[in-house]
Amino acid sequence: MTDSSDAIVLIHGLWMHGIVMEPLRHRLQNRHGYVVHNFSYPSVTQGINANVARLRDFVSQVTAPQVHLVGHSLGGVLALKVSAGMPTETPGRVVCMGAPLRGTSIGRAVSKLPAGDWIIGQTIRDAVLEAPFESYEGDRDVGVIAGTVSIGTGLLLPGALEGPNDGVVTVAETRLPGITDHVEMRHTHWTMVMSRRAADQVAAFLRNGCFNKKSQGRDSDPIDQA
């Protein structure tokens, strides 16, 4: 375990609550020594602007030498949106896990279903369907983790996902021009937040500004035990 007074804010994805990030919080705090905060937000009923403001207010109350943002799925999109407006005197890095930064093919497919607009929610519609990132031009280092085990919602919508994917988000949708580093791991969209090795990769990027590519090929289990 490293000894760090730096802080991490964890941001969950669509239809989730901060409690789902507990396995990741536990590992980053107990295994790597960070002070970790879980942030919860209304991912369905509120739009991107309201949730960006909510997260910005939350981050502003965290006092630490560095404040890092780690977001899963839609939370990664939110983290990247907020990082652009964080004051430069508060340094920190950003990690996006399974985040649909360049759009969401599964979201487009779901939106066409009965009650699809309600299922995907307003934040996804605002930030991913209508105005996805084209590139990242911010000052902070950004690392992206993409899963390659295709088990998830995509199985219910044949043809919605093309190319390597984690069952919800394609690898191509996570590759954003301008990011600092990108790593693929053998995980589904959901198991990556429960994975010890994924937590180790998050910590490596936050510490060094790059992922540990030497360990990439050893992550062969969908869920690793602590």
N, CA and C of each residue as an Amber inpcrd file, in Angstrom:
protein
   678
   0.8480000  -1.2030000   0.0000000   0.0000000   0.0000000   0.0000000
   0.8800000   1.2490000   0.0000000   0.5090000   2.2180000  -0.8250000
   1.2130000   3.4890000  -0.8200000   0.6490000   4.3760000   0.2780000
   1.4230000   5.3600000   0.6810000   0.9730000   6.3050000   1.7000000
   0.6840000   7.6240000   1.0030000  -0.5970000   7.9690000   0.8640000
  -0.9610000   9.1580000   0.1020000  -2.0440000   9.9360000   0.8260000
  -1.9130000  11.2420000   0.8360000  -2.9750000  12.0910000   1.3650000
  -3.8340000  12.6460000   0.2360000  -3.5480000  12.2110000  -0.9880000
  -4.3570000  12.6260000  -2.1290000  -5.7530000  12.0300000  -2.0240000
  -6.7160000  12.7030000  -2.6270000  -8.1070000  12.2600000  -2.5630000
  -8.5920000  11.8110000  -3.9370000  -9.5470000  10.8950000  -3.9260000
 -10.2150000  10.4270000  -5.1400000 -11.7120000  10.6050000  -4.9530000
 -12.3750000  11.1170000  -5.9790000 -13.8330000  11.1540000  -6.0120000
 -14.2920000  10.1270000  -7.0390000 -15.0810000   9.1410000  -6.5890000
 -15.6200000   8.1040000  -7.4610000 -17.0090000   8.4970000  -7.9430000
 -17.2800000   8.2530000  -9.2320000 -18.5420000   8.6780000  -9.8480000
 -19.1610000   7.4850000 -10.5700000 -20.3440000   7.0960000 -10.1530000
 -21.0120000   5.9140000 -10.7060000 -21.6570000   6.1980000 -12.0600000
 -22.2200000   5.1610000 -12.6520000 -22.8470000   5.2810000 -13.9620000
 -24.3650000   5.3650000 -13.9050000 -24.9830000   5.1580000 -15.0600000
 -26.4360000   5.2890000 -15.2320000 -27.2070000   4.3090000 -14.3510000
 -28.2820000   4.8100000 -13.7420000 -29.1990000   4.0230000 -12.9160000
 -28.5300000   3.4440000 -11.6720000 -27.3580000   3.9490000 -11.3210000
 -26.6320000   3.3950000 -10.1840000 -26.6330000   4.3830000  -9.0170000
 -25.9840000   3.9610000  -7.9370000 -25.7880000   4.7790000  -6.7370000
 -24.3420000   4.5960000  -6.3180000 -23.8270000   5.5090000  -5.5210000
 -22.4400000   5.4330000  -5.0970000 -22.0620000   4.1310000  -4.4270000
 -23.0430000   3.4180000  -3.8650000 -22.7600000   2.1600000  -3.1710000
 -22.1390000   1.1260000  -4.1020000 -22.4390000   1.1920000  -5.4090000
 -21.8890000   0.1900000  -6.3330000 -20.3900000   0.3600000  -6.5110000
 -19.8640000   1.5050000  -6.1230000 -18.4360000   1.7580000  -6.2540000
 -17.6590000   1.3380000  -5.0170000 -18.3300000   0.7290000  -4.0390000
 -17.6780000   0.3610000  -2.7880000 -16.4910000  -0.5910000  -2.9670000
 -16.5900000  -1.6250000  -3.8220000 -15.4080000  -2.4850000  -3.9920000
 -14.1870000  -1.7050000  -4.4850000 -14.4060000  -0.7960000  -5.4190000
 -13.3070000   0.0210000  -5.9240000 -12.8220000   0.9910000  -4.8460000
 -13.7520000   1.6040000  -4.1320000 -13.3660000   2.5210000  -3.0560000
 -12.5170000   1.8000000  -2.0130000 -12.9570000   0.6040000  -1.6280000
 -12.2380000  -0.1750000  -0.6200000 -10.8040000  -0.4600000  -1.0610000
 -10.6220000  -0.8590000  -2.3000000  -9.2800000  -1.2060000  -2.7780000
  -8.3870000   0.0240000  -2.9150000  -8.9320000   1.0990000  -3.4390000
  -8.1190000   2.3030000  -3.6040000  -7.7340000   2.9020000  -2.2580000
  -8.5960000   2.7460000  -1.2770000  -8.3140000   3.3090000   0.0440000
  -7.4290000   2.3790000   0.8720000  -7.7900000   1.0950000   0.9580000
  -7.0790000   0.1780000   1.8390000  -5.8330000  -0.4260000   1.1990000
  -5.8530000  -0.5920000  -0.1010000  -4.7120000  -1.2050000  -0.7910000
  -3.7080000  -0.1560000  -1.2650000  -4.2200000   1.0410000  -1.6120000
  -3.3390000   2.0500000  -2.2080000  -3.2170000   3.3300000  -1.3840000
  -3.9660000   3.4540000  -0.3020000  -3.7400000   4.5380000   0.6340000
  -4.3740000   5.8700000   0.3120000  -5.2920000   5.9220000  -0.6600000
  -5.9490000   7.1790000  -0.9840000  -7.1200000   7.4510000  -0.0370000
  -7.4760000   8.7220000   0.0730000  -8.7120000   9.1060000   0.7460000
  -9.7870000   9.1520000  -0.3390000 -10.8050000   8.3010000  -0.2210000
 -11.7470000   8.1080000  -1.3300000 -13.1600000   8.5180000  -0.9270000
 -13.7940000   9.3000000  -1.8010000 -15.1560000   9.7730000  -1.5820000
 -16.0610000   9.2420000  -2.6920000 -17.2480000   8.7630000  -2.3190000
 -18.2480000   8.3430000  -3.2970000 -19.2310000   9.4810000  -3.5610000
 -19.4440000   9.7600000  -4.8410000 -20.3900000  10.8060000  -5.2420000
 -21.5920000  10.1500000  -5.9080000 -22.7890000  10.5250000  -5.4690000
 -24.0270000  10.0260000  -6.0710000 -24.7850000  11.1800000  -6.7210000
 -25.4740000  10.8860000  -7.7960000 -26.2010000  11.9280000  -8.5190000
 -27.3950000  11.3070000  -9.2500000 -28.4160000  12.0920000  -9.5900000
 -29.5990000  11.5860000 -10.2930000 -29.3210000  11.4580000 -11.7970000
 -28.8800000  10.2920000 -12.2220000 -28.4080000  10.1090000 -13.5930000
 -29.5280000  10.0860000 -14.6250000 -30.7580000   9.8570000 -14.1900000
 -31.8770000   9.7260000 -15.1300000 -32.7030000  11.0010000 -15.2080000
 -33.0120000  11.5890000 -14.0670000 -33.9690000  12.6940000 -14.0460000
 -33.3420000  14.0540000 -14.2830000 -32.0190000  14.1770000 -14.1000000
 -31.3530000  15.4640000 -14.2770000 -30.4740000  15.4460000 -15.5230000
 -30.3070000  16.6110000 -16.1430000 -29.4710000  16.7370000 -17.3220000
 -28.0100000  16.9190000 -16.9750000 -27.1850000  17.0040000 -17.9980000
 -25.7410000  17.0610000 -17.7940000 -25.3310000  18.3310000 -17.0560000
 -25.9160000  19.4560000 -17.3700000 -25.4980000  20.7100000 -16.7300000
 -25.7530000  20.6860000 -15.2280000 -26.9120000  20.1620000 -14.8200000
 -27.2320000  20.0920000 -13.3950000 -26.2780000  19.1560000 -12.6690000
 -25.9480000  18.0280000 -13.3010000 -25.0680000  17.0670000 -12.6440000
 -23.6050000  17.5190000 -12.6480000 -23.1920000  18.2460000 -13.6660000
 -21.8520000  18.8320000 -13.6580000 -21.7400000  19.8240000 -12.4980000
 -22.7480000  20.6590000 -12.3170000 -22.7300000  21.6320000 -11.2220000
 -22.7230000  20.9280000  -9.8730000 -23.4910000  19.8480000  -9.7590000
 -23.5540000  19.0930000  -8.5100000 -22.1940000  18.4750000  -8.1770000
 -21.5490000  17.8740000  -9.1800000 -20.2380000  17.2650000  -8.9550000
 -19.1770000  18.3220000  -8.6750000 -19.2370000  19.4340000  -9.3840000
 -18.2550000  20.5030000  -9.1520000 -18.3500000  21.0130000  -7.7070000
 -19.5590000  21.1620000  -7.2020000 -19.7290000  21.6020000  -5.8190000
 -19.1730000  20.5640000  -4.8510000 -19.3970000  19.2890000  -5.1470000
 -18.9050000  18.2160000  -4.2820000 -17.3780000  18.2210000  -4.2410000
 -16.7630000  18.3270000  -5.4170000 -15.2990000  18.3120000  -5.4960000
 -14.6990000  19.5190000  -4.7790000 -15.3690000  20.6580000  -4.8710000
 -14.8350000  21.8800000  -4.2650000 -14.7420000  21.7790000  -2.7440000
 -15.4760000  20.8400000  -2.1510000 -15.4550000  20.6790000  -0.7060000
 -14.4140000  19.6660000  -0.2410000 -13.7190000  19.0240000  -1.1850000
 -12.6800000  18.0570000  -0.8410000 -11.3460000  18.7850000  -0.7440000
 -10.7170000  18.6810000   0.4040000  -9.4280000  19.3350000   0.6230000
  -8.3150000  18.2960000   0.6140000  -7.4000000  18.4210000  -0.3450000
  -6.2850000  17.4800000  -0.4690000  -5.2570000  18.0860000  -1.4150000
  -3.9850000  17.6410000  -1.3330000  -2.9700000  18.1430000  -2.2630000
  -3.3590000  17.9170000  -3.7240000  -3.9320000  16.7400000  -3.9950000
  -4.4540000  16.4490000  -5.3290000  -5.8350000  15.8210000  -5.1810000
  -6.7460000  16.1750000  -6.0780000  -8.0800000  15.5800000  -6.0920000
  -8.2790000  14.9320000  -7.4590000  -8.3150000  13.6040000  -7.4620000
  -8.4760000  12.8470000  -8.6940000  -9.9490000  12.4810000  -8.8950000
 -10.3570000  12.3330000 -10.1490000 -11.7090000  11.9050000 -10.4780000
 -11.6440000  10.5520000 -11.1820000 -12.4440000   9.6050000 -10.7150000
 -12.5160000   8.2770000 -11.3320000 -13.9790000   7.9590000 -11.5820000
 -14.3620000   7.8450000 -12.8510000 -15.7560000   7.6210000 -13.1900000
 -15.9690000   6.3570000 -13.9800000 -17.0340000   5.6400000 -13.6440000
 -17.4000000   4.4280000 -14.3830000 -18.5720000   4.7220000 -15.3060000
 -18.4630000   4.3090000 -16.5730000 -19.5360000   4.4430000 -17.5540000
 -19.9210000   5.9160000 -17.7110000 -21.1800000   6.2620000 -17.5020000
 -21.6030000   7.6580000 -17.5950000 -20.8240000   8.5300000 -16.6170000
 -20.4050000   7.9570000 -15.4910000 -19.6060000   8.7080000 -14.5330000
 -18.2920000   9.1850000 -15.1120000 -17.7240000   8.4260000 -16.0590000
 -16.5050000   8.8600000 -16.7260000 -16.7390000  10.0690000 -17.6070000
 -17.8890000  10.0940000 -18.2610000 -18.2530000  11.2650000 -19.0740000
 -18.3920000  12.4850000 -18.1750000 -19.0630000  12.3070000 -17.0480000
 -19.2610000  13.4060000 -16.1020000 -17.9170000  13.8890000 -15.5530000
 -17.0350000  12.9530000 -15.2450000 -15.7130000  13.3220000 -14.7210000
 -14.9470000  14.1760000 -15.7150000 -15.0080000  13.7980000 -16.9840000
 -14.2770000  14.5480000 -18.0020000 -14.8830000  15.9340000 -18.2020000
 -16.2020000  16.0200000 -18.1360000 -16.8620000  17.3260000 -18.2440000
 -16.4410000  18.2590000 -17.1060000 -16.4090000  17.7280000 -15.8990000
 -16.0950000  18.5420000 -14.7320000 -14.6250000  18.9190000 -14.6910000
 -13.7400000  18.0120000 -15.1260000 -12.3000000  18.2620000 -15.0210000
 -11.8810000  19.5050000 -15.7940000 -12.6010000  19.7960000 -16.8650000
 -12.2480000  20.9690000 -17.6670000 -12.4360000  22.2670000 -16.8950000
 -13.3370000  22.2520000 -15.8950000 -13.5960000  23.4720000 -15.1490000
 -12.9730000  23.5060000 -13.7720000 -12.2020000  22.4660000 -13.4160000
 -11.5650000  22.4530000 -12.1050000 -10.4130000  23.4440000 -12.0660000
 -10.2480000  24.1690000 -10.9820000  -9.1610000  25.1600000 -10.9000000
  -7.7950000  24.4960000 -10.9970000  -6.8850000  25.1230000 -11.7010000
  -5.5590000  24.5480000 -11.9140000  -4.7480000  24.4690000 -10.6280000
  -5.0970000  25.2860000  -9.6230000  -4.3530000  25.2190000  -8.3660000
  -4.6890000  23.9580000  -7.5670000  -5.7150000  23.2090000  -7.9930000
  -6.0240000  21.9110000  -7.3960000  -5.7120000  20.8330000  -8.4240000
  -4.4890000  20.3040000  -8.4340000  -4.1100000  19.3330000  -9.4510000
  -4.7680000  17.9720000  -9.2260000  -4.7530000  17.1620000 -10.2420000
  -5.3050000  15.8180000 -10.1420000  -5.4750000  15.2130000 -11.5140000
  -5.6170000  13.8940000 -11.5480000  -5.7880000  13.1710000 -12.8090000
  -7.1960000  12.5980000 -12.8910000  -7.5360000  12.0920000 -14.0760000
  -8.8740000  11.5520000 -14.3340000  -8.7420000  10.1530000 -14.9350000
  -9.5370000   9.2090000 -14.4270000  -9.6290000   7.8790000 -15.0400000
 -11.0820000   7.6090000 -15.3850000 -11.3120000   7.2230000 -16.6340000
 -12.6430000   6.8570000 -17.1120000 -12.6640000   5.3450000 -17.3450000
 -13.6090000   4.6470000 -16.7320000 -13.7030000   3.1970000 -16.8390000
 -14.9520000   2.8220000 -17.6280000 -14.7590000   2.2080000 -18.7960000
 -15.8990000   1.7970000 -19.6080000 -16.8130000   2.9510000 -19.9570000
 -16.2410000   4.1120000 -20.2380000 -17.0330000   5.3190000 -20.4700000
 -17.2950000   5.5380000 -21.9650000 -18.5430000   5.7960000 -22.3470000
 -18.8790000   6.0430000 -23.7580000 -18.5470000   7.4830000 -24.1540000
 -17.2810000   7.7720000 -24.2630000 -16.8410000   9.1460000 -24.4900000
 -17.1810000   9.6450000 -25.8860000 -17.2290000   8.7350000 -26.8530000
 -17.4540000   9.1550000 -28.2440000 -18.8430000   8.7840000 -28.7570000
 -19.7700000   8.5610000 -27.8340000 -21.1180000   8.1820000 -28.2350000
 -21.4640000   6.8170000 -27.6950000 -22.7220000   6.4150000 -27.8700000
 -23.1590000   5.1260000 -27.3520000 -24.1160000   4.4600000 -28.3260000
 -23.6410000   3.4420000 -28.9940000 -24.4960000   2.7180000 -29.9350000
 -25.5950000   1.9760000 -29.1980000 -25.2950000   1.4540000 -28.0120000
 -26.3250000   0.7580000 -27.2460000 -27.3740000   1.7540000 -26.7660000
 -26.9580000   2.9770000 -26.4330000 -27.9050000   4.0030000 -26.0220000
 -28.8530000   4.3880000 -27.1490000 -28.3010000   4.4840000 -28.3560000
 -29.1580000   4.8010000 -29.5100000 -30.1720000   3.6990000 -29.7420000
 -29.7450000   2.4470000 -29.6030000 -30.6580000   1.3260000 -29.8070000
 -31.7460000   1.3060000 -28.7400000 -31.3730000   1.5340000 -27.4900000
 -32.3460000   1.5290000 -26.4030000 -33.3310000   2.6850000 -26.5400000
 -32.8600000   3.8340000 -26.9980000 -33.7330000   5.0000000 -27.1220000
 -34.8700000   4.7860000 -28.1090000 -34.7300000   3.8150000 -29.0060000
 -35.7640000   3.5280000 -29.9980000 -36.8230000   2.5570000 -29.4770000
 -36.5740000   1.9880000 -28.3060000 -37.5200000   1.0540000 -27.7170000
 -38.6500000   1.8070000 -27.0160000 -39.8010000   1.1390000 -26.7650000
 -40.8400000   1.7620000 -25.9450000 -40.2710000   2.1690000 -24.5920000
 -40.5220000   3.3820000 -24.1930000 -39.9970000   3.9510000 -22.9480000
 -38.4770000   4.0750000 -22.9740000 -37.8790000   4.0220000 -24.1550000
 -36.4270000   4.0920000 -24.2770000 -35.8370000   5.3990000 -23.7750000
 -36.5030000   6.5060000 -24.0480000 -36.0010000   7.7990000 -23.5810000
 -35.9260000   7.8420000 -22.0640000 -36.9100000   7.2450000 -21.4090000
 -36.9210000   7.2150000 -19.9510000 -35.8090000   6.3060000 -19.4350000
 -35.5590000   5.1880000 -20.1220000 -34.5410000   4.2390000 -19.6710000
 -33.1510000   4.8600000 -19.7170000 -32.8290000   5.5390000 -20.8000000
 -31.4660000   6.0770000 -20.9240000 -31.2770000   7.3480000 -20.1120000
 -32.3700000   8.0500000 -19.8300000 -32.2720000   9.2140000 -18.9630000
 -31.7460000  10.4630000 -19.6540000 -31.8840000  11.5900000 -18.9530000
 -31.5650000  12.8840000 -19.5420000 -30.0620000  13.1300000 -19.6600000
 -29.2840000  12.6710000 -18.6900000 -27.8450000  12.9500000 -18.7320000
 -27.1850000  12.2660000 -19.9200000 -27.5320000  11.0010000 -20.1570000
 -27.0000000  10.2890000 -21.3290000 -27.4080000  11.0000000 -22.6110000
 -28.6780000  11.4020000 -22.6760000 -29.1430000  12.0660000 -23.8990000
 -28.3770000  13.3700000 -24.1390000 -28.2230000  14.1730000 -23.1010000
 -27.5380000  15.4570000 -23.2470000 -26.0670000  15.2950000 -23.6190000
 -25.3650000  14.4360000 -22.8670000 -23.8980000  14.4200000 -22.9310000
 -23.3160000  13.3850000 -23.8780000 -24.0950000  12.3600000 -24.2320000
 -23.5310000  11.2740000 -25.0360000 -24.2410000  11.1190000 -26.3770000
 -25.5710000  11.1240000 -26.3730000 -26.3010000  10.9770000 -27.6390000
 -26.2710000  12.2650000 -28.4580000 -26.5280000  13.3910000 -27.8180000
 -26.6510000  14.6400000 -28.5700000 -25.3280000  15.3760000 -28.7440000
 -24.4230000  15.2590000 -27.7710000 -23.1740000  16.0360000 -27.8570000
 -21.9960000  15.2470000 -27.2850000 -21.6250000  14.1220000 -27.9300000
 -20.4720000  13.3640000 -27.4250000 -19.1780000  14.1510000 -27.6130000
 -18.1360000  13.7770000 -26.8700000 -16.8360000  14.3940000 -27.0500000
 -16.3060000  14.0930000 -28.4490000 -15.6410000  15.0690000 -29.0430000
 -14.9050000  14.8280000 -30.2860000 -13.4220000  14.6510000 -29.9980000
 -12.9420000  15.3130000 -28.9430000 -11.5520000  15.1840000 -28.5120000
 -11.4530000  15.7470000 -27.1080000 -10.3210000  15.4790000 -26.4590000
 -10.0640000  16.0470000 -25.1450000  -8.9450000  17.0630000 -25.2700000
  -9.1950000  18.2710000 -24.7920000  -8.2050000  19.3400000 -24.9100000
  -7.8780000  19.9700000 -23.5640000  -8.2200000  19.2910000 -22.4770000
  -7.9620000  19.8240000 -21.1540000  -6.5150000  19.6660000 -20.7240000
  -6.1980000  20.2230000 -19.5620000  -4.8300000  20.2090000 -19.0460000
  -4.5190000  18.9800000 -18.1990000  -5.5180000  18.2680000 -17.7400000
  -5.2840000  17.1510000 -16.8330000  -5.0030000  15.8550000 -17.5930000
  -4.1630000  15.0050000 -16.9910000  -3.9210000  13.6850000 -17.5600000
  -5.1960000  12.8670000 -17.4570000  -5.5460000  12.1820000 -18.5490000
  -6.7550000  11.3540000 -18.5800000  -6.3940000   9.9530000 -19.0520000
  -6.7280000   8.9630000 -18.2360000  -6.5430000   7.5670000 -18.6080000
  -7.8840000   6.8910000 -18.7850000  -7.9650000   5.9790000 -19.7480000
  -9.2280000   5.3030000 -20.0540000  -9.0230000   3.7950000 -20.0120000
  -9.8870000   3.0970000 -19.2790000  -9.8920000   1.6350000 -19.2270000
 -11.0940000   1.1340000 -20.0090000 -10.8590000   0.2100000 -20.9480000
 -11.9270000  -0.3700000 -21.7590000 -11.9990000  -1.8720000 -21.5110000
 -13.2000000  -2.4040000 -21.3770000 -13.3970000  -3.8330000 -21.1930000
 -13.6010000  -4.5390000 -22.5190000 -13.2350000  -5.8290000 -22.5630000
 -13.3300000  -6.5810000 -23.8190000 -14.1020000  -7.8880000 -23.6810000
 -14.7720000  -8.1130000 -22.5350000 -15.6010000  -9.3020000 -22.3610000
 -17.0440000  -8.9160000 -22.6490000 -17.5610000  -9.3790000 -23.7780000
 -18.8380000  -8.8980000 -24.3050000 -20.0300000  -9.6270000 -23.6900000
 -20.2720000  -9.3580000 -22.4280000 -21.4240000  -9.9230000 -21.7260000
 -22.1530000  -8.7720000 -21.0530000 -23.4040000  -8.5340000 -21.4900000
 -24.1360000  -7.4190000 -20.9110000 -25.3800000  -7.1080000 -21.7140000
 -25.8210000  -5.8690000 -21.6450000 -27.0530000  -5.4410000 -22.3100000
 -27.0160000  -5.7000000 -23.8130000 -25.8310000  -5.6430000 -24.4000000
 -25.7140000  -5.8610000 -25.8360000 -26.2340000  -7.2020000 -26.2960000
 -26.2340000  -8.2090000 -25.4130000 -26.7570000  -9.5280000 -25.7790000
 -28.2590000  -9.4790000 -26.0420000 -28.9410000  -8.4950000 -25.4580000
 -30.3870000  -8.3590000 -25.6440000 -30.7360000  -7.5620000 -26.8920000
 -29.7220000  -6.9360000 -27.4970000 -29.9360000  -6.1070000 -28.6820000
 -28.9210000  -6.5080000 -29.7430000 -29.1260000  -7.6530000 -30.3830000
 -28.1570000  -8.1530000 -31.3690000 -27.8620000  -7.1210000 -32.4470000
 -26.5860000  -6.9440000 -32.7260000 -26.1690000  -6.0050000 -33.7550000
 -25.9440000  -4.5950000 -33.2710000 -26.2990000  -4.3050000 -32.0210000
 -26.1450000  -2.9340000 -31.5240000 -24.6850000  -2.5860000 -31.2740000
 -23.8860000  -3.5780000 -30.9230000 -22.4770000  -3.3330000 -30.6180000
 -21.5960000  -3.9540000 -31.6960000 -20.7410000  -3.1650000 -32.3040000
 -19.8430000  -3.6470000 -33.3410000 -18.4010000  -3.5500000 -32.8620000
 -17.6430000  -4.6090000 -33.0630000 -16.2490000  -4.6160000 -32.6410000
 -16.1120000  -5.0060000 -31.1830000 -14.8850000  -5.0570000 -30.6640000
 -14.6540000  -5.4110000 -29.2640000 -15.4480000  -4.5110000 -28.3330000
 -16.0210000  -5.1010000 -27.2890000 -16.8420000  -4.3230000 -26.3700000
 -16.9240000  -5.0260000 -25.0190000 -17.4800000  -4.3220000 -24.0280000
 -17.6140000  -4.8800000 -22.6810000 -19.0450000  -5.3150000 -22.3750000
 -19.8610000  -5.4330000 -23.4190000 -21.2590000  -5.7890000 -23.2580000
 -22.1840000  -4.5960000 -23.2400000 -21.6270000  -3.4020000 -23.0750000
 -22.4140000  -2.1670000 -23.0510000 -21.7580000  -1.0820000 -23.8990000
 -20.4470000  -0.9500000 -23.7980000 -19.6940000   0.1020000 -24.4790000
 -18.6140000  -0.5440000 -25.3470000 -18.4870000  -0.0870000 -26.5890000
 -17.4380000  -0.6260000 -27.4560000 -16.0970000   0.0240000 -27.1130000
 -15.0220000  -0.6970000 -27.4330000 -13.6890000  -0.1430000 -27.2090000
 -13.5200000   1.1420000 -28.0070000 -14.0420000   1.1580000 -29.2400000
 -13.9230000   2.3490000 -30.0860000 -14.5820000   3.5640000 -29.4490000
 -15.6780000   3.3470000 -28.7150000 -16.3760000   4.4640000 -28.0730000
 -15.6050000   5.0340000 -26.8860000 -14.5990000   4.3040000 -26.4120000
 -13.7740000   4.8030000 -25.3010000 -12.5120000   5.5010000 -25.7840000
 -12.1740000   5.3720000 -27.0530000 -10.9220000   5.9370000 -27.5810000
 -11.1470000   7.3790000 -28.0230000 -10.7170000   8.2850000 -27.1970000
 -10.9280000   9.7110000 -27.4600000  -9.6020000  10.3840000 -27.7840000
  -9.4940000  11.0460000 -28.9300000  -8.2630000  11.7880000 -29.2340000
  -7.9370000  12.7910000 -28.1350000  -6.6590000  12.8560000 -27.7550000
  -6.2250000  13.8090000 -26.7640000  -6.0340000  13.2420000 -25.3720000
  -6.5420000  12.0080000 -25.1110000  -6.3390000  11.4250000 -23.7890000
  -4.8790000  11.0000000 -23.6400000  -4.4670000  10.7830000 -22.3950000
  -3.0670000  10.4860000 -22.1010000  -2.7160000   9.0340000 -22.3280000
  -3.5800000   8.1030000 -21.8830000  -3.2800000   6.6820000 -21.9950000
  -4.5770000   5.8920000 -22.0550000  -4.4820000   4.6820000 -22.6170000
  -5.6440000   3.8120000 -22.8190000  -5.1960000   2.3830000 -22.6140000
  -6.0030000   1.6030000 -21.8920000  -5.6660000   0.2040000 -21.6730000
  -6.9260000  -0.6510000 -21.8120000  -6.7900000  -1.8210000 -22.4140000
  -7.8910000  -2.7720000 -22.5270000  -7.6980000  -3.8750000 -21.5010000
  -8.8010000  -4.2810000 -20.8510000  -8.7520000  -5.3360000 -19.8450000
  -9.8570000  -6.3430000 -20.1050000  -9.6110000  -7.5930000 -19.7350000
 -10.6000000  -8.6490000 -19.9450000 -11.6720000  -8.5840000 -18.8480000
 -12.5570000  -7.6160000 -19.0280000 -13.6550000  -7.4210000 -18.0880000
 -14.9220000  -7.0330000 -18.8410000 -16.0600000  -7.3150000 -18.1960000
 -17.3160000  -6.7880000 -18.6890000 -17.4680000  -5.3600000 -18.1650000
 -18.5420000  -4.7260000 -18.6070000 -18.8240000  -3.3590000 -18.1770000
 -18.9520000  -3.2820000 -16.6580000 -19.4800000  -4.3280000 -16.0480000
 -19.7830000  -4.2760000 -14.6190000 -18.6780000  -4.8660000 -13.7520000
 -17.9570000  -5.8660000 -14.2520000 -16.9510000  -6.4890000 -13.3830000
 -15.7190000  -5.6120000 -13.1860000 -15.4950000  -4.6520000 -14.0740000
 -14.2800000  -3.8420000 -13.9300000 -14.2620000  -3.0460000 -12.6240000
 -15.4250000  -2.6640000 -12.0990000 -15.4260000  -1.8970000 -10.8460000
 -15.2610000  -2.7990000  -9.6280000 -15.3200000  -4.1280000  -9.8330000
 -15.1170000  -5.0680000  -8.7360000 -13.7420000  -5.7170000  -8.7840000
 -12.9450000  -5.3580000  -9.7490000 -11.6870000  -6.0360000 -10.0180000
 -10.5130000  -5.4520000  -9.2480000  -9.7430000  -6.3300000  -8.6320000
  -8.5290000  -5.8770000  -7.9530000  -7.5290000  -5.3350000  -8.9530000
  -7.3400000  -6.0100000 -10.0750000  -6.3470000  -5.5580000 -11.0520000
  -6.7770000  -4.2530000 -11.7160000  -8.0800000  -4.0720000 -11.9220000
  -8.5360000  -2.7940000 -12.4680000  -8.2650000  -1.6680000 -11.4800000
  -8.4840000  -1.9380000 -10.1880000  -8.1720000  -0.9380000  -9.1700000
  -6.6840000  -0.6200000  -9.1660000  -5.8560000  -1.6450000  -9.3550000
  -4.4090000  -1.4220000  -9.4190000  -4.0390000  -0.5550000 -10.6180000
  -4.7250000  -0.7550000 -11.7460000  -4.4570000   0.0620000 -12.9290000
  -4.8860000   1.5050000 -12.6890000  -6.0180000   1.6930000 -12.0360000
  -6.4550000   3.0570000 -11.6980000  -5.3980000   3.7360000 -10.8440000
  -4.9330000   3.0410000  -9.8120000  -3.9330000   3.6160000  -8.9110000
  -2.6310000   3.9130000  -9.6470000  -2.2370000   3.0260000 -10.5680000
  -1.0010000   3.2470000 -11.3260000  -1.0940000   4.5160000 -12.1550000
  -2.2460000   4.7330000 -12.7790000  -2.3880000   5.9420000 -13.5930000
  -2.4130000   7.1940000 -12.7220000  -3.1300000   7.1380000 -11.6270000
  -3.1950000   8.3090000 -10.7500000  -1.8180000   8.6510000 -10.1920000
  -1.0110000   7.6400000  -9.9570000   0.3130000   7.8480000  -9.3810000
   1.3380000   8.2890000 -10.4250000   1.2950000   7.6630000 -11.6130000
   2.3660000   7.8490000 -12.5970000   1.9430000   8.5520000 -13.8880000
   0.6470000   8.7020000 -14.1160000   0.1890000   9.2940000 -15.3710000
   0.1980000   8.3260000 -16.5280000   0.3240000   7.0190000 -16.2300000
   0.2640000   5.9820000 -17.2630000  -0.1570000   4.6770000 -16.6120000
  -0.7130000   3.7720000 -17.4230000  -1.1190000   2.4700000 -16.9270000
   0.0770000   1.5130000 -16.9120000  -0.0720000   0.4350000 -16.1640000
   0.9510000  -0.5960000 -16.0940000   0.6890000  -1.6190000 -17.1910000
   1.2640000  -1.4120000 -18.3530000   0.9960000  -2.2860000 -19.4970000
   1.5920000  -3.6800000 -19.3010000   2.5750000  -3.8290000 -18.4240000
   3.1800000  -5.1430000 -18.1980000   2.1970000  -6.1250000 -17.5800000
   1.2250000  -5.6040000 -16.8150000   0.2550000  -6.4860000 -16.1580000
  -1.0100000  -6.6720000 -16.9910000  -1.0990000  -6.0080000 -18.1250000
  -2.3270000  -6.0240000 -18.9180000  -2.7190000  -7.4330000 -19.3370000
  -1.7690000  -8.2020000 -19.8190000  -2.0850000  -9.5150000 -20.3360000
  -2.4090000 -10.5440000 -19.2840000  -2.1530000 -10.2520000 -17.9960000
  -2.4000000 -11.2190000 -16.9380000  -3.8120000 -11.1130000 -16.3810000
  -4.5870000 -10.1510000 -16.8310000  -5.9420000  -9.9650000 -16.2890000
  -6.9070000 -10.8540000 -17.0510000  -6.8830000 -12.1560000 -16.7600000
  -7.6310000 -13.1160000 -17.5500000  -8.9450000 -13.5330000 -16.9140000
  -9.1910000 -13.1720000 -15.6580000 -10.4080000 -13.5650000 -14.9870000
 -11.4340000 -12.4410000 -15.0340000 -12.7310000 -12.7530000 -15.3510000
 -13.7430000 -11.7020000 -15.3880000 -13.8240000 -10.9070000 -14.0890000
 -13.6800000 -11.5860000 -12.9450000 -13.6550000 -10.8880000 -11.6620000
 -12.4830000 -11.4390000 -10.8710000 -11.5550000 -10.5610000 -10.4370000
 -10.4660000 -11.0430000  -9.6030000 -10.8030000 -10.8320000  -8.1460000
 -10.2920000 -11.7260000  -7.3310000 -10.5320000 -11.6380000  -5.8940000
  -9.4810000 -10.7400000  -5.2490000  -9.8500000 -10.1280000  -4.1420000
  -8.9200000  -9.2630000  -3.4210000  -7.7970000 -10.0880000  -2.8200000
